[in-house]
Amino acid sequence: MITVVNMSQGPGKAKRGIPSKIENFNEWYPFIVEASDLVDKRYPIKGMDVWRPYGWKTMRLIDSLTHDEMEKTNHEEVNFPLLIPENLLDKENALVARLKRAREEGIDPDELRDEEEEGGFKKEVYWVKHAGENELDIPMFLRPTSETAMYTMFPLWIRSHKDLPLKIYQMVNTFRYETKQTRSFIRVREIHFFEAHTAHIDEEDASRQIAEDLEIVDRLMHKLCLPIIKAKRPVWDTFPGAWYTIGIDAVMPNGRTLQVASCHHYRDQWAKAFDITYENLEAKQQYCHQTTYGMSERLLGAVVGMHGDDNGLIMPPAIAPFQVVICPMIKKNSEVDTVGAAEELAETLRNGGLRVKVDSRDIRAGQKYYDWEIKGVPLRLDLGPRDIAQGTVFAARRTGGKEPLPMEGIVENCRNVLSEISDELRNRSSMHMQDVIQQLPEFVQNEGKWEMKGEIVDGKIYQMAFDGSDAHAEVIERLTGLTFLGDATEEFDTEINCHMSGKPTKRKVILAKTY
Amino acid sequence: MITVVNMSQGPGKAKRGIPSKIENFNEWYPFIVEASDLVDKRYPIKGMDVWRPYGWKTMRLIDSLTHDEMEKTNHEEVNFPLLIPENLLDKENALVARLKRAREEGIDPDELRDEEEEGGFKKEVYWVKHAGENELDIPMFLRPTSETAMYTMFPLWIRSHKDLPLKIYQMVNTFRYETKQTRSFIRVREIHFFEAHTAHIDEEDASRQIAEDLEIVDRLMHKLCLPIIKAKRPVWDTFPGAWYTIGIDAVMPNGRTLQVASCHHYRDQWAKAFDITYENLEAKQQYCHQTTYGMSERLLGAVVGMHGDDNGLIMPPAIAPFQVVICPMIKKNSEVDTVGAAEELAETLRNGGLRVKVDSRDIRAGQKYYDWEIKGVPLRLDLGPRDIAQGTVFAARRTGGKEPLPMEGIVENCRNVLSEISDELRNRSSMHMQDVIQQLPEFVQNEGKWEMKGEIVDGKIYQMAFDGSDAHAEVIERLTGLTFLGDATEEFDTEINCHMSGKPTKRKVILAKTY
């Protein structure tokens, strides 16, 4: 049985044209991103949506949480050009060549599989080869990510150990020529992107940076009310030129994982390719060790997918463009000025630091509720003459539940309710995560051929104790149809025998269907 | 004589490698934008600089003033895709064709000169015709501005008069394939850009929008301490498809004007091309009237150029990344913890809403002063044991002048000094503007040929009473080597005879050398 979370209605009860999230997530998701005014997909390029005000505001609030974290951790914001001349890729290609040589000197060739295939992004970038009526001498491409652009400048900025660590970031749009099916926020061709790039004196200091990045991820995900899986990607899924990659995956309601962030430890591989050195205390030139940390608008995709229900979005209060909507009851010939009272209440809440909207449209209350439910405003306050007389306001939580709130101490009262709504969202999504993660069935060899002793259930994520070879991993992926997310950052408490190699291990690997 | 403003040193006394601003502005400007760490021009594409943290922070502070103004005036932020399919230009081309027809029906052909030449930006855009290894069916270009992209969506968003006015804006990067010499912030190929687009029920409401835009410009320029010229551009310099264009020009120290913003009233010309209609109260379809308002990183270029001196930048307090830098005096074996006191003071000022940096590097005070002067931090506070004992801090204004400030009420004291520094910058730049604007010499006809009775002085801007024809204007531009900025928004108080036509007029036109 698939456990349903975040559903205020039973299955099948699609409301006012909204597809049922539980029965048909693949229709619900694209419907809701447009119906809630996050984006408009009718722009005439597939995979390039128009961000509408509500969607852009939400994304900018997510960005501002990231800005805050960057400031706290002494990262500085830069902004690099969009275009990268093709000849800068020479250095990146040299990096790949170096890694090839390393293989010839005895490293497992599997480790280089992706590097060779990637060919420096050439197959998935948009090219600018013409300007005005001219053909350019050197073709340029739209950045798919900024290693090449940034590391061209790093040698000019880093001279001595005093310049380290260098910690910079930018929020820019990146471009990928996606050939797979596009989905708003999840798989798009113009990506709203965050990338932090750091340079350090040694491997250890770079490792500390990765640890800091993972702490930032935790704090951000707490605010987005999203549980995540952090997994050290298998070698074949490691970013080209990286020593290792940690992928951060959110879980969608259909059990598919969505990589929302990643951290890469480059050691000195890129530094060697781009000649990024510093003079150490002994006046010797040393290569820097580098890391990157990336996130994207997929964070919003995960929020939409995980928290929404059949009535629309549910916005975590930390990123809700409107945390509170006030709906004054509008009655003709009433002596009580509910609209005035609503405006006054809004002012009080705004002074208390809350983001508030007053909806004083003269339409049916039901229509108002529908509009704000689909947009996922976490807290609605209804204000009628009787509420005013009683010194209360009627609070409806988007996560369910209604109650009168005393007007006395209303800022604090609203803060508390919003905090409870955040907790409720965290509970629901954690329960979903717990429910979704299962033990992988065992494998047995039958006449030399591997077989799986059980079935893979749609919508589940699997974990297993694993200490086998890459060949074993390939067998598992083939038999299960799942993808190795990699090694969970938290191991098993006790040793368990690996199904494939028979070796006892605490190593916990995670497998899933991925976006 | 050219009056020198913003100079704390006499001409010729270039300091530590900084070129003299007054003697050689064309060397001073590119030197200072890099020396102050605003940008790095060594990125391997000409006209595409890397924004360094200090420059980007400044630009983002300018942006945030704009965001505030947009919020106050009920504009909503959107974000459109960068790429525009070539076939969307068909409508823009149709607009040009329509204007051609208008000419055939009797409108002065000069009015259409630019429209024909522009050819929908085709000659100045970057083209994307390839992606991965494929050639695209429909070529796309990087937006030079977003009319075409946005007005493709407007008909989907505007149904009835209730949807109007539609007021949206975005801050994005735009691209122009510049063939002229590039200059940081002033003439670049990737432009940090602001654009507001509005749609209205009629011409009158659109005109009110232009008036609002000009008020926003005034408030922003006050904060940037920049005097400006607002001029209704002559017809031949009007944006294609616009009814009229108002250019907002700042004046650089060399007397050249720099267009930092512009507003366009489109009437219903674009609406007719893109079929942007609404249903009015009588259930009739009507064309919208539209406006745009654009600004760019040129605002920062004007700030750099106008306020700086031979010691570096001078940042207007409203956009200074650090409004105050505190330099504790560091003496070995001193019993007084000046660094601790500086940190404490910084905390007090930050809590008061000021942006503060503490420079506790153990280097010569002179080096510190130099570093913060070149970056243009408006207020430096030196803190030594004697200051601490006296309950004061020693304040050095970047605009000149030193004084002890009482620690009691230090937030208010700093605010007052910063406010005086802003006033001083406004004074200096207004004086420069007043000094630079001259009356244009008269013109006389000699044997049927026009001659100028006087000389054009380099570094000056000219005004004249003008009520002549476009042919007269052409004669003036040819004889003076100046460009018509257009009609000043403020006319002459009394009627003056136009030199060319002899007609009395209050119309005041401005002419200048432009960037």
Interface residues (C-beta under 8 A of the other chain):
Chain A: D40 R42 Y43 P44 I45 M48 D49 V50 W51 R52 P53 W56 K57 R60 E76 E77 V78 N79 F80 P81 L82 L83 P85 L88 K122 K123 E124 V125 Y126 W127 V128 K129 H130 A131 G132 E133 N134 M140 L142 A149 T152 M153 L156 W157 I168 N173 F175 Y177 T179 E190 H192
Chain B: D40 R42 Y43 P44 I45 M48 D49 V50 W51 R52 P53 W56 K57 R60 E76 E77 V78 N79 F80 P81 L82 L83 P85 L88 K122 K123 E124 V125 Y126 W127 V128 K129 H130 A131 G132 E133 N134 M140 L142 A149 T152 M153 L156 W157 I168 N173 F175 Y177 T179 E190 H192
